[in-house]
Every structure is written in structure tokens, then in C-alpha cells.
């Protein structure tokens, strides 16, 4: 997982990890571990992130598939 790319997109859009935690209805620490690559995002979470952050298919591949 490309954590730096995800963090960069969040920062560029002015969105926070706390907002993502609310979106996924999970604890901030759990979301933080996902963003830092310690826990994997589920397929459904990736789809939700794609919509929420308006990610392109290539960005999804770059962040979650290509390391």
C-alpha cells in the first residue's frame, strides 16, 4: 500500500483521518493503522474511499495494489 500517496490526497483535499474514521464508523486508531498500512482496507472500504475522495481507477491501483 502506498501510504504516502493516500496521505497526500487526504491533505490536498483538506480531509482528515478523523473524518474517515467517522465515514467508516470505526475508531480513529483503527483508521490510522489502515492509513499507515498496518491493517488492510476491505474491498468495500476501498470502494467507499474511491467515491469519497473522487479517486481515479489508476489512483486506486497506485495506492492499494502497486507497492
LOVO-680886 format. One record per residue: residue number from 1; residue in one letter; y, x, z of N, C-alpha, C in turn. Coordinates in nm, 4 decimals, decimal comma, m for minus. Layout:
N
 resi resn      n.y      n.x      n.z     ca.y     ca.x     ca.z      c.y      c.x      c.z
  NUM    A        Y        X        Z        Y        X        Z        Y        X        Z
...
END
This chain:
67
 resi resn      n.y      n.x      n.z     ca.y     ca.x     ca.z      c.y      c.x      c.z
    1    X  m0,1179   0,0845   0,0000   0,0000   0,0000   0,0000   0,1244   0,0891   0,0000
    2    X   0,2226   0,0496  m0,0792   0,3479   0,1237  m0,0889   0,4477   0,0626   0,0095
    3    X   0,4421   0,1098   0,1338   0,5272   0,0536   0,2390   0,6750   0,0781   0,2120
    4    X   0,7065   0,1945   0,1565   0,8475   0,2252   0,1297   0,9081   0,1302   0,0278
    5    X   0,8304   0,0938  m0,0747   0,8799   0,0000  m0,1769   0,9063  m0,1367  m0,1144
    6    X   0,8123  m0,1846  m0,0321   0,8309  m0,3147   0,0326   0,9528  m0,3127   0,1248
    7    X   0,9666  m0,2080   0,2044   1,0814  m0,1975   0,2952   1,2125  m0,1901   0,2171
    8    X   1,2110  m0,1206   0,1042   1,3301  m0,1088   0,0208   1,3719  m0,2449  m0,0348
    9    X   1,2743  m0,3206  m0,0823   1,3047  m0,4537  m0,1366   1,3591  m0,5445  m0,0263
   10    X   1,2990  m0,5394   0,0909   1,3490  m0,6197   0,2040   1,4938  m0,5835   0,2337
   11    X   1,5219  m0,4547   0,2433   1,6581  m0,4089   0,2752   1,7571  m0,4494   0,1663
   12    X   1,7184  m0,4317   0,0408   1,8076  m0,4658  m0,0708   1,8408  m0,6144  m0,0753
   13    X   1,7469  m0,6970  m0,0284   1,7694  m0,8416  m0,0272   1,8275  m0,8900   0,1058
   14    X   1,8494  m0,7994   0,1997   1,9062  m0,8363   0,3289   1,8106  m0,9188   0,4141
   15    X   1,6807  m0,9014   0,3916   1,5811  m0,9764   0,4679   1,5189  m0,8844   0,5720
   16    X   1,4736  m0,9428   0,6811   1,4199  m0,8635   0,7911   1,2720  m0,8923   0,8137
   17    X   1,2087  m0,8017   0,8845   1,0693  m0,8227   0,9219   1,0568  m0,9413   1,0172
   18    X   1,1558  m0,9648   1,0987   1,1521  m1,0815   1,1886   1,1504  m1,2118   1,1082
   19    X   1,2273  m1,2165   0,9984   1,2258  m1,3344   0,9115   1,0878  m1,3534   0,8479
   20    X   1,0262  m1,2424   0,8071   0,8919  m1,2513   0,7500   0,7908  m1,2987   0,8541
   21    X   0,8060  m1,2524   0,9775   0,7155  m1,2963   1,0842   0,7251  m1,4477   1,1020
   22    X   0,8454  m1,5009   1,0962   0,8626  m1,6462   1,1057   0,7997  m1,7162   0,9859
   23    X   0,8175  m1,6597   0,8663   0,7604  m1,7165   0,7451   0,6078  m1,7280   0,7562
   24    X   0,5457  m1,6238   0,8111   0,4002  m1,6205   0,8243   0,3515  m1,6773   0,9572
   25    X   0,4462  m1,7200   1,0405   0,4112  m1,7763   1,1704   0,3227  m1,6804   1,2503
   26    X   0,3689  m1,5561   1,2602   0,2947  m1,4559   1,3358   0,3926  m1,3755   1,4212
   27    X   0,3369  m1,2993   1,5123   0,4193  m1,2157   1,5993   0,4866  m1,1056   1,5176
   28    X   0,6045  m1,0645   1,5612   0,6774  m0,9580   1,4926   0,5928  m0,8314   1,4837
   29    X   0,5238  m0,7947   1,5915   0,4440  m0,6717   1,5926   0,3309  m0,6784   1,4896
   30    X   0,2708  m0,7952   1,4733   0,1657  m0,8116   1,3732   0,2229  m0,7900   1,2341
   31    X   0,3376  m0,8512   1,2075   0,4011  m0,8353   1,0761   0,4415  m0,6903   1,0543
   32    X   0,4941  m0,6263   1,1561   0,5347  m0,4868   1,1465   0,4157  m0,3984   1,1091
   33    X   0,3006  m0,4256   1,1673   0,1801  m0,3492   1,1341   0,1382  m0,3727   0,9893
   34    X   0,1590  m0,4928   0,9398   0,1272  m0,5226   0,7999   0,2230  m0,4475   0,7073
   35    X   0,3508  m0,4526   0,7372   0,4509  m0,3843   0,6539   0,4272  m0,2330   0,6550
   36    X   0,3791  m0,1801   0,7663   0,3533  m0,0365   0,7774   0,2142   0,0028   0,7291
   37    X   0,1384  m0,0930   0,6770   0,0092  m0,0631   0,6186  m0,1050  m0,0464   0,7173
   38    X  m0,0830  m0,0801   0,8446  m0,1883  m0,0677   0,9452  m0,2854  m0,1858   0,9394
   39    X  m0,2366  m0,3015   0,8955  m0,3167  m0,4226   0,8768  m0,2883  m0,4707   0,7346
   40    X  m0,3907  m0,5153   0,6646  m0,3709  m0,5615   0,5272  m0,3140  m0,7033   0,5239
   41    X  m0,2286  m0,7282   0,4251  m0,1818  m0,8629   0,3969  m0,2957  m0,9394   0,3310
   42    X  m0,3077  m1,0679   0,3612  m0,4061  m1,1514   0,2930  m0,3552  m1,1842   0,1528
   43    X  m0,4443  m1,2321   0,0688  m0,4063  m1,2719  m0,0668  m0,3009  m1,3821  m0,0609
   44    X  m0,3181  m1,4777   0,0301  m0,2200  m1,5863   0,0439  m0,0841  m1,5334   0,0895
   45    X  m0,0849  m1,4362   0,1795   0,0419  m1,3777   0,2264   0,1116  m1,3029   0,1131
   46    X   0,0344  m1,2327   0,0321   0,0935  m1,1619  m0,0814   0,1565  m1,2617  m0,1783
   47    X   0,0884  m1,3723  m0,2033   0,1432  m1,4756  m0,2914   0,2720  m1,5337  m0,2327
   48    X   0,2734  m1,5558  m0,1029   0,3936  m1,6088  m0,0367   0,5081  m1,5077  m0,0432
   49    X   0,4761  m1,3803  m0,0208   0,5784  m1,2754  m0,0315   0,6344  m1,2672  m0,1728
   50    X   0,5476  m1,2813  m0,2715   0,5911  m1,2774  m0,4116   0,6966  m1,3840  m0,4374
   51    X   0,6705  m1,5040  m0,3870   0,7682  m1,6130  m0,4033   0,8939  m1,5876  m0,3204
   52    X   0,8772  m1,5531  m0,1934   0,9888  m1,5373  m0,1001   1,0842  m1,4265  m0,1444
   53    X   1,0280  m1,3156  m0,1935   1,1099  m1,2022  m0,2337   1,1358  m1,1990  m0,3839
   54    X   1,0842  m1,3006  m0,4557   1,1011  m1,3082  m0,6006   1,0523  m1,1805  m0,6693
   55    X   0,9317  m1,1386  m0,6332   0,8741  m1,0158  m0,6877   0,8138  m1,0414  m0,8246
   56    X   0,8231  m0,9427  m0,9103   0,7553  m0,9488  m1,0385   0,6079  m0,9132  m1,0179
   57    X   0,5268  m0,9438  m1,1182   0,3855  m0,9064  m1,1102   0,3702  m0,7555  m1,0963
   58    X   0,4510  m0,6798  m1,1681   0,4402  m0,5334  m1,1607   0,4811  m0,4810  m1,0226
   59    X   0,5784  m0,5456  m0,9579   0,6156  m0,5051  m0,8226   0,5022  m0,5334  m0,7239
   60    X   0,4356  m0,6469  m0,7412   0,3217  m0,6806  m0,6543   0,2128  m0,5746  m0,6696
   61    X   0,1831  m0,5373  m0,7923   0,0819  m0,4342  m0,8172   0,1255  m0,3019  m0,7550
   62    X   0,2517  m0,2654  m0,7760   0,3036  m0,1381  m0,7234   0,2975  m0,1331  m0,5709
   63    X   0,3291  m0,2453  m0,5058   0,3332  m0,2478  m0,3591   0,1924  m0,2585  m0,3005
   64    X   0,1125  m0,3507  m0,3504  m0,0118  m0,3847  m0,2811  m0,1388  m0,3267  m0,3428
   65    X  m0,1337  m0,2810  m0,4680  m0,2572  m0,2344  m0,5320  m0,2533  m0,0848  m0,5595
   66    X  m0,1517  m0,0389  m0,6280  m0,1416   0,1055  m0,6573  m0,0901   0,1782  m0,5347
   67    X  m0,1599   0,2834  m0,4994  m0,1157   0,3611  m0,3807  m0,0497   0,4881  m0,4247
END
